[in-house]
Amino acid sequence: MSAAAPSRLAALWFADIVGYSRLASRDEASALRLVELLRSIVDEILAEHGGRLVKGTGDGALAEFASADAAVRSALALERHFAERADTIVPGTRLRLGVHVGEVVPGGDGDLFGDGVNTAARLQQSAEPGEVLVSEDVWRPLRQRSQLRFTPLGERRLKGLAASIRVFRIDAGETAAGVAAAKARARRSIPRRGVLYAAGAALLAVLLVVLLARDRSADGGAEEPRPPESGAAPDPAVATASLAVLPFDDLGTDPEGEYFADGLTEELIASLGRLEELRVAGRSSSFAFKGRDVDVREVGEELGVGAVLEGGVRNTRERVRVTVQLIDARTGFQLWSETYDRESKDIFAVQEEIARDVGEALDLRLPRAMGSFRIGARAPDRDAYDLYLRGRHAWRSRTREGLELALESFQAAIARDPEFAEAHAGLADAYLALVAYGYRSRATLSRSREAADRALALEPDLVEALASRGYLRSHNHELAASLADFRRAIELNPSYPLAHHWYSLALSALGRFEEAIPEHRRALELDPLSPTPHSAYALTLLSTHRLEEAEEMAARANELAPELYFPLSVLGLIHEARGRRAEALEAAERAATLAPEIPGARAQLARMHARVGDRRKALDILAGLEADPDPCAACIAEVHVALGQYEEAFPWLDVRIWFDDSHGGGFVPRIDPLYDPIREDPRFRRFLEDAGLE
């Protein structure tokens, strides 16, 4: 048996024609001409820059070079020449390219395999038309080249890769398509404090998309696309990678029918989030525009998206009618519109049909299965689904009354249809929220876990249930299993912000900050108007001693939701770390005033009183916490440590009574500097090990 070929380092690029499959389905001759053009230009470019064609992939190519410089220059030349000449065949057709330097393993017939090839391919898939994306290993040796300008895009999780990588876009003045993309990006940039990602790209091949517009209304009439409000046609050289679904209007006569329109909106957000190539704004950010008369261009700027989906729904017992329109968020140009008029029992098929049509209109590669109610999955009882939507509508209120009403609705839905997995997932979320907001004791978490497990027994790939179970596991010392649940949820729906948010929390609790930070950023990118991911990211920044950034993030969270206690609580911790004890006490007082029923808010106030030397007030609060019939162990331990009563703290540092956040507890002891005085005590080390935090 021959020895395996040794690996070696190689500079590579992967190139691909955007929209080729769709074009081939309707104009095979033009598609073949584009492939022939690509092959001829690749030959020219490789001869000029000294590269080697590893293989052609139909509408793409993989090439190898001796240096990162040669790979980048040839990639730019290929993009430029193809853009110029492809316009004569199909206007607006572009390449996307990914460049990487990494380990490869030679195979037979000159082929290459290994992580280097996989990374270049994934970079290419995440690029937008007319873009050349490079990895940090390419950027580092070329960053001082004055003729090349790199725009950092932050860390990205690319499908199939074990770890996140830093990605950069090359903006080269001599590249025709690059110039067009840069201009488009500049028009939609977001000068917003605290938001870590710029706006998403605008839409690809608008002229082709408009041709797909068709009306499925009962009368069969066609609806003409409205002209651009700005008077300027969209740039067909740039593709969309981002979308916001605005809350659908309730067009029915039932005064309580709002729940159905909101529910349909959320189902579409979930369904569209399954498209790998599409970033979908989170529910919290999309619903921030509910009831507001805003221009879609404002939505695009606020949420950093290139397109907006909006519509209305009329629901009756017998029929449901949904109107939808897709709009370019840069120009206000209507790209596509539909009317779906179906029997009420067909609402599940309508959801999937809309998601598929939007994906096709945006020229995306569609997975075989999409949406909450996927192809081949059993549709729930129609009345049970109605109860489920009512439950989700009540759950969003986060009030005690709303959450209790949500419980009743989910339980009623399950009574009508015991195998309705989404209803079980809703039940898990309702129980979880009741505990998280301090309305019920942590004993309720066992019911949440039972409901999540039942949902996953019925539907193993139900994203919401996976994320909820991951959260519950993270608070029950099953951290390895918790992380696996979050990763699976993100794999199934990369646009589900709550999964990224909870995953980042679990990683931070373990001190794995380098992994947590990209997840925090992704949650923020997906849900930029939600205060919760801002607060969580601020805690991680605090833990890594990036105090100025942490304060900015916490202040942004407080600005988004001044009525919530948690952003103020985090801000208080940051003031404490910066030595501003009076400001820390003021923030804690305000937080405790907003949430007097949350033990964690009272514990932090006691902590800050202890920090400023007011032991009497701290002891008074501690007495109240210890007298609670369902005491919060995390809270009591925190106050004892703040008072220097270390021996009194240890009985509460016991995993048998500890749920660090489930009862409004404090900052995770693994990373909270408060615990530094006892960090080396064997009892504390043992506690961290028992809790799975070491």
C-alpha positions as CSV (number, residue, x, y, z in Angstrom):
1,M,0.0,0.0,0.0
2,S,1.4,3.4,-1.0
3,A,1.9,6.1,1.6
4,A,-0.5,8.9,1.7
5,A,0.5,12.1,-0.2
6,P,2.0,14.7,2.2
7,S,0.1,17.9,2.6
8,R,1.5,21.3,1.5
9,L,0.6,24.9,1.6
10,A,-1.1,26.5,-1.4
11,A,-2.7,29.8,-2.5
12,L,-6.1,29.1,-4.0
13,W,-9.2,30.8,-5.4
14,F,-12.6,29.4,-6.2
15,A,-14.8,31.2,-8.7
16,D,-18.4,30.7,-9.5
17,I,-21.0,32.2,-11.9
18,V,-23.9,33.7,-9.9
19,G,-27.3,32.6,-10.8
20,Y,-26.1,30.0,-13.3
21,S,-28.5,27.2,-12.4
22,R,-31.6,29.4,-12.7
23,L,-30.4,30.9,-16.0
24,A,-29.7,27.4,-17.4
25,S,-33.2,26.3,-16.6
26,R,-34.7,29.0,-18.9
27,D,-31.9,29.9,-21.4
28,E,-29.5,27.0,-21.8
29,A,-27.8,28.5,-24.8
30,S,-26.8,31.7,-22.9
31,A,-25.8,29.7,-19.9
32,L,-23.4,27.6,-22.0
33,R,-21.9,30.7,-23.6
34,L,-21.2,32.1,-20.1
35,V,-19.4,28.8,-19.2
36,E,-17.3,28.9,-22.3
37,L,-16.5,32.6,-21.7
38,L,-15.4,31.7,-18.1
39,R,-13.1,28.9,-19.3
40,S,-11.4,31.1,-21.9
41,I,-10.8,33.9,-19.5
42,V,-9.5,31.5,-16.8
43,D,-7.0,30.2,-19.3
44,E,-5.8,33.7,-20.2
45,I,-5.6,34.8,-16.5
46,L,-3.7,31.7,-15.4
47,A,-1.2,32.1,-18.3
48,E,-0.6,35.7,-17.3
49,H,-0.3,35.1,-13.5
50,G,1.4,31.7,-13.4
51,G,-1.4,29.7,-11.9
52,R,-2.6,26.2,-12.5
53,L,-6.2,25.1,-13.1
54,V,-6.9,22.4,-10.6
55,K,-10.4,21.6,-12.0
56,G,-13.5,23.1,-13.6
57,T,-16.8,22.7,-11.8
58,G,-19.2,23.4,-14.6
59,D,-20.0,27.0,-13.9
60,G,-16.9,27.5,-11.7
61,A,-13.2,26.8,-11.3
62,L,-10.6,26.1,-8.7
63,A,-7.0,27.4,-9.3
64,E,-3.7,27.2,-7.5
65,F,-0.9,29.7,-7.3
66,A,2.6,30.0,-5.8
67,S,1.7,33.1,-3.7
68,A,-1.1,35.0,-2.1
69,D,-0.2,38.0,-4.2
70,A,-0.6,36.0,-7.5
71,A,-3.9,34.5,-6.4
72,V,-5.4,37.9,-5.4
73,R,-4.2,39.7,-8.6
74,S,-5.5,36.9,-10.8
75,A,-8.8,36.8,-9.0
76,L,-9.3,40.6,-9.5
77,A,-8.4,40.3,-13.1
78,L,-10.8,37.4,-13.6
79,E,-13.6,39.3,-12.0
80,R,-13.0,42.4,-14.0
81,H,-12.7,40.7,-17.4
82,F,-15.6,38.4,-16.9
83,A,-17.9,41.4,-15.8
84,E,-17.0,43.3,-18.9
85,R,-17.5,40.5,-21.4
86,A,-20.5,38.7,-19.8
87,D,-22.6,41.8,-20.1
88,T,-22.8,41.1,-23.9
89,I,-24.4,37.7,-23.2
90,V,-26.6,38.3,-20.1
91,P,-26.4,41.8,-18.6
92,G,-25.6,41.9,-15.0
93,T,-24.1,38.4,-14.7
94,R,-21.2,38.4,-12.3
95,L,-18.7,36.1,-10.6
96,R,-18.0,35.6,-6.9
97,L,-14.6,34.5,-5.7
98,G,-13.0,33.3,-2.5
99,V,-9.2,33.3,-2.0
100,H,-7.4,31.4,0.8
101,V,-3.9,30.2,1.7
102,G,-4.0,26.8,3.5
103,E,-3.0,23.2,3.7
104,V,-3.9,21.0,0.7
105,V,-3.5,17.3,0.0
106,P,-2.7,16.3,-3.7
107,G,-5.0,13.7,-5.2
108,G,-5.1,11.8,-8.4
109,D,-5.0,13.7,-11.8
110,G,-3.7,16.9,-10.2
111,D,-6.8,17.4,-8.0
112,L,-6.4,19.0,-4.5
113,F,-8.3,18.2,-1.3
114,G,-8.2,19.4,2.3
115,D,-9.1,22.3,4.5
116,G,-7.5,24.8,2.2
117,V,-9.8,23.9,-0.7
118,N,-12.9,23.7,1.6
119,T,-12.2,27.2,3.0
120,A,-11.7,28.8,-0.4
121,A,-15.0,27.2,-1.6
122,R,-16.9,28.4,1.5
123,L,-15.5,31.9,1.1
124,Q,-16.7,32.0,-2.5
125,Q,-20.2,30.8,-1.5
126,S,-20.5,33.7,1.1
127,A,-19.3,36.4,-1.4
128,E,-21.8,38.6,-3.2
129,P,-21.8,39.1,-7.0
130,G,-18.8,41.1,-8.1
131,E,-16.9,40.5,-4.8
132,V,-13.6,38.9,-4.0
133,L,-13.4,37.7,-0.4
134,V,-10.2,36.6,1.3
135,S,-9.2,34.9,4.5
136,E,-7.0,36.4,7.2
137,D,-4.2,34.2,5.9
138,V,-4.4,36.0,2.6
139,W,-4.9,39.5,4.1
140,R,-2.0,39.4,6.5
141,P,0.9,39.3,3.9
142,L,-0.8,41.8,1.6
143,R,-2.3,44.3,4.0
144,Q,0.5,46.9,3.4
145,R,0.0,46.9,-0.3
146,S,-1.1,50.4,-1.2
147,Q,-2.8,49.4,-4.4
148,L,-5.1,47.0,-2.5
149,R,-7.8,48.1,-0.1
150,F,-9.3,45.5,2.3
151,T,-12.6,46.0,4.2
152,P,-12.9,43.8,7.3
153,L,-16.2,41.9,7.5
154,G,-15.5,40.4,10.9
155,E,-15.5,36.8,12.0
156,R,-17.8,34.5,10.1
157,R,-19.0,30.9,10.7
158,L,-18.7,29.3,7.3
159,K,-20.7,26.1,6.8
160,G,-18.5,23.0,7.0
161,L,-15.7,24.7,8.9
162,A,-15.0,23.8,12.5
163,A,-14.1,27.4,13.6
164,S,-15.0,30.9,12.6
165,I,-12.5,32.8,10.4
166,R,-11.9,36.5,9.8
167,V,-13.0,37.6,6.4
168,F,-12.0,40.6,4.3
169,R,-13.4,42.0,1.1
170,I,-11.0,43.5,-1.5
171,D,-12.1,46.8,-2.9
172,A,-10.0,47.5,-5.9
173,G,-10.4,50.7,-8.0
174,E,-9.5,49.0,-11.3
175,T,-12.3,46.4,-10.9
176,A,-15.5,47.4,-12.7
177,A,-17.8,45.3,-10.7
178,G,-16.0,46.1,-7.5
179,V,-16.5,49.8,-8.1
180,A,-20.3,49.3,-8.7
181,A,-20.6,47.2,-5.5
182,A,-18.6,49.8,-3.5
183,K,-20.9,52.6,-4.6
184,A,-24.0,50.5,-3.7
185,R,-22.5,49.7,-0.3
186,A,-21.8,53.4,0.4
187,R,-25.4,54.3,-0.4
188,R,-26.7,51.9,2.2
189,S,-24.1,52.2,5.0
190,I,-25.5,52.6,8.5
191,P,-23.9,55.3,10.8
192,R,-25.4,53.8,13.9
193,R,-23.6,53.7,17.2
194,G,-23.2,50.2,18.8
195,V,-24.1,48.2,15.7
196,L,-21.1,46.1,14.7
197,Y,-22.1,45.1,11.1
198,A,-22.8,47.4,8.1
199,A,-25.9,47.1,6.0
200,G,-26.5,44.1,3.9
201,A,-26.2,44.2,0.1
202,A,-28.9,45.3,-2.3
203,L,-30.6,43.1,-4.9
204,L,-29.3,41.1,-7.8
205,A,-30.6,41.1,-11.4
206,V,-33.7,43.2,-10.8
207,L,-34.7,43.2,-14.4
208,L,-34.8,39.4,-14.4
209,V,-36.7,39.2,-11.1
210,V,-39.4,41.6,-12.3
211,L,-40.1,39.3,-15.2
212,L,-41.0,36.6,-12.7
213,A,-43.8,38.7,-11.2
214,R,-47.1,37.0,-11.6
215,D,-50.5,37.4,-9.9
216,R,-52.2,34.4,-8.4
217,S,-55.3,36.2,-7.4
218,A,-58.7,34.8,-8.1
219,D,-59.4,37.1,-11.0
220,G,-56.1,36.3,-12.7
221,G,-55.2,39.9,-13.3
222,A,-51.5,40.9,-13.5
223,E,-50.1,43.6,-11.3
224,E,-47.5,45.9,-12.8
225,P,-44.4,46.6,-10.7
226,R,-44.4,50.2,-9.5
227,P,-41.5,52.4,-10.6
228,P,-38.6,53.2,-8.2
229,E,-39.6,55.8,-5.7
230,S,-36.1,57.3,-6.0
231,G,-36.3,57.4,-9.8
232,A,-33.2,55.3,-10.1
233,A,-33.1,51.7,-11.2
234,P,-31.4,49.3,-8.8
235,D,-27.9,48.2,-9.6
236,P,-28.1,44.7,-11.1
237,A,-24.4,44.1,-10.3
238,V,-25.1,43.6,-6.6
239,A,-27.0,40.7,-5.0
240,T,-29.0,40.6,-1.8
241,A,-27.9,38.6,1.2
242,S,-30.3,40.1,3.7
243,L,-34.0,40.5,4.2
244,A,-36.5,41.9,6.8
245,V,-40.1,40.6,7.1
246,L,-42.3,43.4,8.4
247,P,-45.4,42.5,10.4
248,F,-48.2,41.7,8.0
249,D,-51.3,43.8,8.2
250,D,-54.5,42.2,9.4
251,L,-57.0,42.8,6.7
252,G,-59.9,40.8,8.2
253,T,-63.0,42.0,10.1
254,D,-62.3,40.1,13.3
255,P,-61.1,42.7,15.9
256,E,-58.9,40.0,17.5
257,G,-57.5,38.8,14.3
258,E,-54.1,40.4,14.8
259,Y,-52.6,37.3,16.3
260,F,-53.0,35.5,13.0
261,A,-51.2,38.1,10.9
262,D,-48.4,38.3,13.5
263,G,-48.1,34.5,13.6
264,L,-47.9,34.3,9.8
265,T,-45.1,36.9,9.9
266,E,-43.1,34.9,12.5
267,E,-43.6,31.6,10.6
268,L,-42.2,33.3,7.4
269,I,-39.2,34.7,9.3
270,A,-38.5,31.1,10.5
271,S,-39.0,29.6,7.1
272,L,-36.8,32.1,5.3
273,G,-34.1,31.8,7.9
274,R,-33.5,28.3,6.7
275,L,-32.1,29.6,3.4
276,E,-28.3,29.4,3.8
277,E,-27.6,32.4,1.5
278,L,-30.0,34.7,3.2
279,R,-29.6,36.7,6.4
280,V,-33.1,37.4,7.8
281,A,-33.6,40.1,10.5
282,G,-34.8,38.7,13.8
283,R,-38.4,39.0,15.0
284,S,-37.6,41.6,17.7
285,S,-36.1,44.0,15.2
286,S,-38.8,43.4,12.5
287,F,-41.6,43.9,14.9
288,A,-40.1,47.2,16.1
289,F,-41.7,48.7,13.0
290,K,-45.2,47.4,13.7
291,G,-47.8,50.1,13.4
292,R,-45.3,52.6,12.2
293,D,-45.7,54.3,8.8
294,V,-42.1,54.1,7.6
295,D,-40.3,54.1,4.3
296,V,-38.8,50.7,3.4
297,R,-35.5,52.5,2.9
298,E,-35.5,53.5,6.5
299,V,-36.1,49.9,7.4
300,G,-33.2,48.9,5.3
301,E,-30.9,51.4,7.0
302,E,-32.1,50.5,10.5
303,L,-31.8,46.8,10.1
304,G,-29.0,46.6,7.6
305,V,-30.9,44.7,5.0
306,G,-31.1,44.9,1.2
307,A,-34.7,43.9,0.8
308,V,-38.0,44.1,2.7
309,L,-41.0,41.7,2.5
310,E,-44.4,43.1,3.5
311,G,-48.0,42.2,3.0
312,G,-51.4,41.6,4.4
313,V,-53.6,38.7,5.4
314,R,-57.4,38.2,5.5
315,N,-58.3,35.1,7.5
316,T,-61.8,33.6,7.8
317,R,-62.9,30.2,8.9
318,E,-63.1,29.0,5.3
319,R,-60.4,30.9,3.3
320,V,-57.2,32.8,3.8
321,R,-55.9,35.4,1.4
322,V,-52.3,36.6,1.6
323,T,-50.8,39.5,-0.4
324,V,-47.1,39.8,-0.5
325,Q,-44.6,42.2,-2.1
326,L,-40.8,42.2,-2.1
327,I,-39.1,45.6,-2.2
328,D,-35.6,46.8,-2.8
329,A,-34.7,48.6,0.4
330,R,-32.3,50.9,-1.4
331,T,-34.6,52.3,-3.9
332,G,-38.2,51.4,-2.9
333,F,-38.5,49.5,-6.2
334,Q,-41.1,46.6,-6.1
335,L,-39.3,43.5,-7.3
336,W,-42.0,41.0,-7.0
337,S,-45.6,40.6,-5.8
338,E,-48.1,37.8,-5.3
339,T,-51.6,37.1,-4.0
340,Y,-52.3,33.7,-2.5
341,D,-56.0,32.8,-2.2
342,R,-56.5,29.4,-0.6
343,E,-58.7,27.3,1.6
344,S,-58.0,28.0,5.2
345,K,-56.7,24.5,5.8
346,D,-53.9,25.2,3.2
347,I,-52.3,27.9,5.3
348,F,-49.2,25.7,5.9
349,A,-48.6,25.1,2.2
350,V,-49.0,28.9,1.6
351,Q,-46.3,29.6,4.2
352,E,-43.9,27.3,2.4
353,E,-44.9,28.5,-1.0
354,I,-44.2,32.1,-0.1
355,A,-40.8,31.2,1.3
356,R,-39.9,29.3,-1.8
357,D,-41.1,32.1,-4.1
358,V,-39.1,34.7,-2.2
359,G,-36.0,32.5,-2.4
360,E,-36.4,32.1,-6.1
361,A,-37.0,35.8,-6.6
362,L,-33.8,36.5,-4.8
363,D,-31.9,33.9,-7.0
364,L,-31.0,31.8,-4.0
365,R,-30.1,28.1,-3.9
366,L,-33.1,26.5,-2.1
367,P,-32.8,23.6,0.3
368,R,-35.1,20.7,-0.3
369,A,-36.9,21.3,3.0
370,M,-37.9,24.6,4.4
371,G,-40.2,26.2,6.9
372,S,-41.7,25.2,10.2
373,F,-44.1,22.9,8.3
374,R,-41.7,21.3,5.9
375,I,-42.4,19.1,2.8
376,G,-43.5,15.7,4.0
377,A,-44.1,16.8,7.6
378,R,-47.6,16.4,9.0
379,A,-49.7,19.5,9.1
380,P,-51.3,20.1,12.5
381,D,-55.0,20.3,13.2
382,R,-56.2,23.7,11.9
383,D,-57.9,24.7,15.2
384,A,-54.8,23.6,17.1
385,Y,-52.7,25.8,14.9
386,D,-55.0,28.7,15.5
387,L,-54.6,28.2,19.3
388,Y,-50.8,28.0,18.8
389,L,-50.7,31.3,17.1
390,R,-52.8,32.9,19.9
391,G,-50.3,31.4,22.3
392,R,-47.3,32.9,20.5
393,H,-49.1,36.3,20.3
394,A,-49.7,36.3,24.1
395,W,-46.1,34.9,24.8
396,R,-44.5,38.0,23.1
397,S,-46.0,40.3,25.8
398,R,-43.6,38.8,28.4
399,T,-46.0,40.0,31.1
400,R,-47.3,37.5,33.8
401,E,-50.8,37.7,32.4
402,G,-49.6,37.2,28.8
403,L,-47.4,34.3,29.6
404,E,-50.1,32.6,31.6
405,L,-52.5,33.1,28.7
406,A,-49.9,31.6,26.4
407,L,-49.6,28.5,28.6
408,E,-53.4,28.0,28.4
409,S,-53.4,28.4,24.6
410,F,-50.5,26.0,24.1
411,Q,-52.1,23.4,26.4
412,A,-55.4,23.7,24.5
413,A,-53.6,23.3,21.2
414,I,-51.9,20.1,22.5
415,A,-55.2,18.8,23.8
416,R,-56.6,19.1,20.3
417,D,-53.5,17.7,18.6
418,P,-51.1,15.9,21.0
419,E,-48.5,15.4,18.2
420,F,-48.3,19.1,17.4
421,A,-44.5,19.6,18.0
422,E,-44.6,23.4,17.7
423,A,-47.2,23.7,20.4
424,H,-45.0,21.6,22.8
425,A,-42.1,23.9,21.9
426,G,-44.3,27.0,22.7
427,L,-45.2,25.4,26.0
428,A,-41.5,25.0,26.8
429,D,-40.8,28.6,25.9
430,A,-43.7,29.9,28.1
431,Y,-42.6,28.0,31.1
432,L,-39.0,29.1,30.5
433,A,-40.1,32.8,30.2
434,L,-42.2,32.6,33.4
435,V,-39.1,31.5,35.3
436,A,-36.7,33.9,33.6
437,Y,-38.9,36.9,34.3
438,G,-39.3,35.9,38.0
439,Y,-43.0,35.0,37.8
440,R,-42.5,31.4,38.8
441,S,-39.9,29.4,40.8
442,R,-37.1,27.5,39.1
443,A,-39.0,24.2,39.8
444,T,-41.1,25.2,36.8
445,L,-38.0,24.5,34.6
446,S,-38.6,20.8,34.8
447,R,-41.9,21.3,33.0
448,S,-40.2,23.4,30.4
449,R,-37.7,20.6,29.8
450,E,-40.4,18.0,29.5
451,A,-42.2,20.0,26.9
452,A,-39.0,20.7,24.9
453,D,-38.1,16.9,25.0
454,R,-41.6,16.0,23.8
455,A,-41.4,18.5,20.9
456,L,-38.0,17.1,19.8
457,A,-39.3,13.5,20.1
458,L,-42.0,14.5,17.6
459,E,-39.8,16.7,15.4
460,P,-36.1,16.2,16.0
461,D,-35.1,19.2,13.9
462,L,-37.4,21.7,15.4
463,V,-35.1,24.7,15.8
464,E,-37.0,26.5,18.5
465,A,-37.2,23.4,20.7
466,L,-33.5,22.7,20.1
467,A,-32.5,26.2,21.2
468,S,-34.8,26.0,24.3
469,R,-33.4,22.6,25.3
470,G,-29.9,23.9,24.8
471,Y,-30.7,26.8,27.2
472,L,-32.2,24.5,29.8
473,R,-29.3,22.1,29.5
474,S,-26.8,25.0,30.1
475,H,-28.5,25.7,33.4
476,N,-28.5,22.0,34.4
477,H,-24.8,21.4,34.1
478,E,-25.1,19.6,30.8
479,L,-22.9,22.1,28.9
480,A,-21.5,19.7,26.3
481,A,-25.0,18.6,25.3
482,S,-26.2,22.3,25.5
483,L,-23.5,23.4,23.0
484,A,-24.5,20.6,20.6
485,D,-28.1,21.7,20.7
486,F,-27.2,25.3,19.9
487,R,-24.9,24.2,17.0
488,R,-27.6,22.0,15.5
489,A,-30.2,24.8,15.8
490,I,-27.8,27.2,14.1
491,E,-27.1,24.7,11.3
492,L,-30.8,24.3,10.6
493,N,-31.6,28.0,10.8
494,P,-28.5,30.3,10.6
495,S,-30.8,33.3,11.0
496,Y,-32.4,32.3,14.3
497,P,-30.9,35.0,16.6
498,L,-32.0,33.4,19.9
499,A,-29.9,30.3,19.2
500,H,-26.8,32.5,18.5
501,H,-27.6,34.6,21.6
502,W,-27.9,31.6,24.0
503,Y,-24.9,29.8,22.4
504,S,-22.8,32.9,23.1
505,L,-23.9,33.0,26.7
506,A,-23.0,29.3,27.2
507,L,-19.6,29.8,25.6
508,S,-18.9,33.0,27.7
509,A,-19.9,31.1,30.9
510,L,-17.2,28.6,30.0
511,G,-14.6,31.4,29.4
512,R,-14.4,30.6,25.7
513,F,-14.6,34.2,24.7
514,E,-12.9,33.8,21.3
515,E,-15.7,31.5,20.2
516,A,-18.4,33.5,22.0
517,I,-17.7,36.9,20.4
518,P,-18.6,35.9,16.8
519,E,-21.9,34.4,18.1
520,H,-22.6,37.7,20.0
521,R,-21.9,39.6,16.8
522,R,-24.1,37.3,14.7
523,A,-27.0,37.7,17.2
524,L,-26.6,41.5,16.9
525,E,-26.4,41.4,13.2
526,L,-29.6,39.4,13.0
527,D,-31.5,41.4,15.6
528,P,-29.9,44.9,15.8
529,L,-32.9,46.5,17.6
530,S,-33.2,44.0,20.4
531,P,-31.6,45.0,23.7
532,T,-30.9,41.5,25.0
533,P,-28.0,40.6,22.6
534,H,-26.5,44.0,23.3
535,S,-26.5,43.4,27.0
536,A,-25.1,39.9,26.7
537,Y,-22.3,41.0,24.5
538,A,-21.5,43.8,26.9
539,L,-21.0,41.2,29.7
540,T,-18.6,39.3,27.5
541,L,-16.7,42.4,26.6
542,L,-16.6,43.2,30.4
543,S,-15.1,39.7,31.0
544,T,-12.4,40.4,28.4
545,H,-11.6,43.8,30.0
546,R,-12.8,45.7,26.9
547,L,-14.5,48.1,29.2
548,E,-15.1,51.1,26.9
549,E,-16.7,48.9,24.2
550,A,-18.7,47.1,26.9
551,E,-20.1,50.4,28.3
552,E,-21.1,51.5,24.8
553,M,-22.9,48.2,24.2
554,A,-24.7,48.3,27.5
555,A,-25.7,52.0,27.0
556,R,-27.1,51.0,23.6
557,A,-29.2,48.3,25.2
558,N,-30.5,50.7,27.7
559,E,-31.3,53.2,24.9
560,L,-33.3,50.5,23.1
561,A,-35.3,49.5,26.1
562,P,-35.1,51.9,29.0
563,E,-38.0,50.1,30.7
564,L,-35.9,46.9,31.2
565,Y,-33.8,46.2,34.3
566,F,-31.1,44.0,32.7
567,P,-29.3,46.6,30.6
568,L,-29.1,48.8,33.6
569,S,-27.8,45.9,35.7
570,V,-25.0,45.2,33.1
571,L,-24.2,48.9,33.0
572,G,-23.8,48.9,36.8
573,L,-21.3,46.0,36.6
574,I,-19.3,47.9,34.0
575,H,-19.3,51.1,36.2
576,E,-18.1,48.9,39.1
577,A,-15.2,47.5,36.9
578,R,-14.2,51.0,35.9
579,G,-14.1,52.1,39.6
580,R,-17.2,54.3,39.4
581,R,-18.9,52.9,42.5
582,A,-21.4,55.8,42.9
583,E,-22.5,55.4,39.3
584,A,-22.7,51.6,39.7
585,L,-24.9,52.1,42.8
586,E,-27.2,54.5,40.9
587,A,-27.6,52.0,38.0
588,A,-28.3,49.2,40.5
589,E,-30.9,51.3,42.3
590,R,-32.7,52.1,39.0
591,A,-32.6,48.4,38.0
592,A,-34.0,47.3,41.3
593,T,-36.8,49.9,41.0
594,L,-37.7,48.6,37.6
595,A,-37.8,44.9,38.7
596,P,-38.3,44.7,42.5
597,E,-39.5,41.1,42.1
598,I,-36.3,39.9,40.5
599,P,-33.9,38.5,43.1
600,G,-30.9,39.2,40.9
601,A,-31.7,42.9,40.8
602,R,-31.9,43.1,44.6
603,A,-28.7,41.1,45.0
604,Q,-26.8,43.5,42.7
605,L,-28.1,46.4,44.7
606,A,-26.8,44.8,47.9
607,R,-23.5,44.1,46.2
608,M,-23.2,47.8,45.2
609,H,-24.1,49.0,48.8
610,A,-21.4,46.7,50.1
611,R,-18.9,48.1,47.5
612,V,-19.5,51.7,48.7
613,G,-19.3,50.7,52.4
614,D,-23.0,50.7,53.3
615,R,-23.0,47.3,55.0
616,R,-26.3,47.9,56.8
617,K,-28.3,48.3,53.6
618,A,-26.5,45.3,52.0
619,L,-27.3,43.1,55.1
620,D,-30.9,44.2,55.1
621,I,-31.3,43.1,51.4
622,L,-29.4,39.9,52.1
623,A,-31.8,39.1,55.0
624,G,-34.8,39.4,52.6
625,L,-33.1,37.2,50.0
626,E,-32.4,34.5,52.6
627,A,-35.9,34.7,54.0
628,D,-37.5,33.9,50.6
629,P,-39.2,30.5,50.7
630,D,-37.6,29.8,47.3
631,P,-34.2,31.5,47.8
632,C,-31.9,32.4,44.9
633,A,-28.6,30.7,45.7
634,A,-26.6,32.7,43.2
635,C,-28.0,35.9,44.6
636,I,-27.2,35.1,48.2
637,A,-23.7,33.8,47.4
638,E,-23.0,37.0,45.5
639,V,-23.9,39.3,48.4
640,H,-21.9,37.3,50.9
641,V,-18.8,37.5,48.7
642,A,-19.3,41.3,48.2
643,L,-19.5,41.7,52.0
644,G,-16.3,39.6,52.4
645,Q,-18.2,36.8,54.2
646,Y,-16.6,34.1,52.2
647,E,-17.3,31.2,54.6
648,E,-21.0,32.1,54.6
649,A,-21.0,32.1,50.8
650,F,-19.7,28.5,50.4
651,P,-22.9,26.7,51.5
652,W,-24.7,28.5,48.7
653,L,-22.0,27.6,46.1
654,D,-23.5,24.2,45.7
655,V,-24.8,22.9,42.3
656,R,-27.6,21.0,44.1
657,I,-29.3,24.4,44.8
658,W,-27.7,26.5,42.1
659,F,-29.3,27.8,38.9
660,D,-27.1,30.8,38.2
661,D,-29.5,32.7,35.9
662,S,-32.8,30.7,36.1
663,H,-34.0,32.7,39.1
664,G,-32.7,36.1,38.2
665,G,-29.2,35.2,39.5
666,G,-26.0,37.2,39.0
667,F,-23.0,37.3,36.8
668,V,-21.5,33.8,36.2
669,P,-18.9,33.1,38.9
670,R,-16.5,31.5,36.4
671,I,-15.9,35.0,34.9
672,D,-17.2,37.5,37.6
673,P,-14.2,39.3,39.2
674,L,-16.2,39.5,42.4
675,Y,-15.1,35.9,43.1
676,D,-11.4,36.6,42.7
677,P,-10.7,36.5,46.5
678,I,-11.9,32.9,46.7
679,R,-11.0,31.7,43.2
680,E,-8.1,29.5,44.3
681,D,-10.0,28.0,47.3
682,P,-10.4,24.2,46.6
683,R,-14.1,24.5,47.5
684,F,-14.7,27.1,44.8
685,R,-12.7,25.1,42.2
686,R,-14.8,22.0,43.1
687,F,-18.0,24.0,42.7
688,L,-17.0,25.2,39.2
689,E,-16.1,21.6,38.2
690,D,-19.4,20.3,39.6
691,A,-21.3,23.0,37.7
692,G,-19.4,22.1,34.4
693,L,-17.7,25.5,34.3
694,E,-14.2,24.2,34.4
